[in-house]
Amino acid sequence: MIKDQLGLALGSSRTRERMSWLKWTLPVLVALACSNIGVRVWQSWKERADVEALAANRVSVLATLSASIVQSHISSIDAAFSLTTGAIGSQTVSDDTLGKITQSLNPLLRDFVVSVYGNDDRLMATSRRLQHVDAPTIASLLESAGKQPSVTHVIVLPGDGEGVLYFAKAHLDGAGRHDVTTIVTLRMTQSLFVGMNLATHTMAILHVGDQVIARIPPLPGMPIASFVPLGQERRHASVLGTYYSTLPLDGQERLFAQRDILLDSGRQHWRLDVGYAVDTYRSAWRRGFYLNLGAMVIVAALLLGGYFMLRRERQIRSERAAWTRITNMILENMPMPVLVVAAGDGAIILANDASLGLFGAMASPGQPFPNLFTVVSAWEAIHDSDVSETTSMQTRNGPVDMLMRCREIDSPGNLGSMLLVTLTDISEQAQQMRQLQTAADLDPLTELPNRRYFDNAAERLTTMAREQPSSLAVIELDLDHFKRVNDSYGHAAGDRVLGVVAKLIRGAAREADVAARIGGEEFAMLLPDTSLEQAETVANRLRRSVEGTPILLEDGTTIVQTISMGVSVYLSREPGIDAALARADAALYEAKASGRNRVVVAPADVASAAD
Ligand SMILES: Nc1nc2c(ncn2[C@@H]2O[C@H](COP(=O)(O)OP(=O)(O)OP(=O)(O)O)[C@@H](O)[C@H]2O)c(=O)[nH]1
């Protein structure tokens, strides 16, 4: 029951709804995000393969184009040999003829010289007379050509930044004997690349065997005629004839495509490797991949965070639910009524079983708590602070004295200030207290209030007279010659006389008046809102009443008792009743002295009595 009330008050069902919504949607979100991540990783990987394949295709095409350019230059050299062979056959070899041959061939191949040497190694004709001729190389070539006349002999030598290429081919006369040798000199091997258009970061290496003939860019670390630095550790790329290799020269990985260049009518071949740095085409893909990866990591982190937060919240909720169950059980089993009340409008927020048992439906949530008080306004005095008050409350069995403890508590959400109210039924104790109070304040012989009660009442009435302001009269009464009654008829008879006179005094007092026995045979009266004259009248009426009431004793004797009285009035400037009592006492003394059975009014400044 308490649980339901709490749910109503705190809106926990709404929280539950939200939680169950999250419980189902979060796994769906996780599944969606995971599949998204998977697809994106797969896409990225596939993209990488596509990028590699595209690059391999491009380098392959570039290599083919480049090879065809180099091949066309080599064809010019082949053509130079065959034209020169023709001139030799027709015996028209001269400097002029050879000059024309070189001019007619490839103007792109700069410093292209054709020379013809005789059997005695003597220069017979040349397309251009050179100042410096590398005689040892020429000698070596002529020797090789003489030994193997059927092939073209090639020597590549380093130059000043550029290499020099020598081609030599022997010519056989009609009888098949070696008569002359043609030597073609290409003084700038780099000119074999003329016409190629390579992009930045692209490299081309032309080589024969493991010897560099020409290269782009013209790297100083890779001199002509040196060892080809292409690493042996090659990794095949996706397109046939392409491979990855890292040059030890710069440590950069490149994607190469290799093509064969044919010379000597296809009897020999050179190799052309064209490649470009993988970083140039991979960086864009890598950037995209890392961006994707970063986004995926963030999404995964968010989802993980959400998952752990949800798990933590679930844990907290179950712990809270366990505590709520325990608290509810304690509250429900508490024998004393406990309620939670809104401090603002006093509406009951929740009430335990003991409260409902005691007050019924009046204590149901939503009902006004002040209605449970016997005097509704009592709530006003206590609702806004932590208090512990005794008050009367209207239960199903009528008014009951309760000890009410109020304590302000933290309210969950925006429910405003709340009070925890615990009630203890103290009707029994209150009854006992009242009885004790009555016994302590009452004179057992006359059943009039005693001196203690008189003093308390005097304090209350003087305060009231001072604050309102109003007139408060005082009468002091004393039985005349009472000692004689005791002496003549005994103490019991004296007691009886005291009882009868007390009854007459009580009869003379109004409801608001206080009449008390303040000594042995002394009485006093306090008369609120009473002037001195009115009090004198009351006193005289009482005096006559006592005098006119014969008292029958146990032995059948009848006696007449008289009383003397002193009358005064309380002055508002006085702190208490003592001065007024002293004046009444003095007046009483005067009444006794002047013959008894009379009323004497104290000579007080009556006009100032109520000031
Ligand atoms: N029977 C009885 N006598 C009491 C009680 N209290 C006081 N007395 C008596 O009251 C008498 C008071 O006597 P006094 O003070 O001499 O006064 P009085 O005889 O009344 O004389 P005046 O007051 O001068 O008229 C004493 O004899 C007390 O014993 C009481 O409770 N019962």
The ligand as a Tripos MOL2 file, in Angstrom:
@<TRIPOS>MOLECULE
LIG
   32    34     1     0     0
SMALL
NO_CHARGES

@<TRIPOS>ATOM
      1 N1        -10.9840   22.3730   62.6330 N.pl3     1 LIG1
      2 C1        -10.0220   22.9910   62.0190 C.ar      1 LIG1
      3 N2         -9.4560   24.0350   62.5820 N.ar      1 LIG1
      4 C2         -8.4900   24.6830   61.9540 C.ar      1 LIG1
      5 C3         -8.0560   24.2670   60.7230 C.ar      1 LIG1
      6 N3         -7.0530   25.1120   60.3370 N.ar      1 LIG1
      7 C4         -6.8830   26.0100   61.2700 C.ar      1 LIG1
      8 N4         -7.7780   25.7750   62.3220 N.ar      1 LIG1
      9 C5         -7.9090   26.5230   63.5020 C.3       1 LIG1
     10 O1         -8.3180   27.8480   63.2640 O.3       1 LIG1
     11 C6         -8.0140   28.6130   64.4330 C.3       1 LIG1
     12 C7         -7.5320   29.9570   64.0810 C.3       1 LIG1
     13 O2         -7.5610   30.7350   65.2490 O.3       1 LIG1
     14 P1         -7.0260   32.1830   65.2740 P.3       1 LIG1
     15 O3         -5.9220   32.4190   64.3350 O.co2     1 LIG1
     16 O4         -6.6950   32.4940   66.7110 O.co2     1 LIG1
     17 O5         -8.2380   33.0510   64.8730 O.3       1 LIG1
     18 P2         -9.7400   33.1300   65.3330 P.3       1 LIG1
     19 O6         -9.9190   32.2690   66.4980 O.co2     1 LIG1
     20 O7        -10.5870   32.7530   64.1700 O.co2     1 LIG1
     21 O8         -9.8920   34.6100   65.6590 O.3       1 LIG1
     22 P3        -10.0600   35.7420   64.7050 P.3       1 LIG1
     23 O9         -9.4910   35.3120   63.4530 O.co2     1 LIG1
     24 O10        -9.2730   36.8320   65.2910 O.co2     1 LIG1
     25 O11       -11.4890   36.0430   64.6060 O.co2     1 LIG1
     26 C8         -6.9770   27.7830   65.2220 C.3       1 LIG1
     27 O12        -7.5650   27.3150   66.4290 O.3       1 LIG1
     28 C9         -6.6360   26.6150   64.2670 C.3       1 LIG1
     29 O13        -6.3890   25.4370   65.0310 O.3       1 LIG1
     30 C10        -8.6230   23.1420   60.1440 C.ar      1 LIG1
     31 O14        -8.2800   22.7030   59.0530 O.2       1 LIG1
     32 N5         -9.6170   22.5370   60.8450 N.ar      1 LIG1
@<TRIPOS>BOND
     1     1     2 1
     2     2     3 ar
     3     2    32 ar
     4     3     4 ar
     5     4     5 ar
     6     4     8 ar
     7     5     6 ar
     8     5    30 ar
     9     6     7 ar
    10     7     8 ar
    11     8     9 1
    12     9    10 1
    13     9    28 1
    14    10    11 1
    15    11    12 1
    16    11    26 1
    17    12    13 1
    18    13    14 1
    19    14    15 2
    20    14    16 1
    21    14    17 1
    22    17    18 1
    23    18    19 2
    24    18    20 1
    25    18    21 1
    26    21    22 1
    27    22    23 2
    28    22    24 1
    29    22    25 1
    30    26    27 1
    31    26    28 1
    32    28    29 1
    33    30    31 2
    34    30    32 ar
@<TRIPOS>SUBSTRUCTURE
     1 LIG1         1 GROUP 0 **** ****
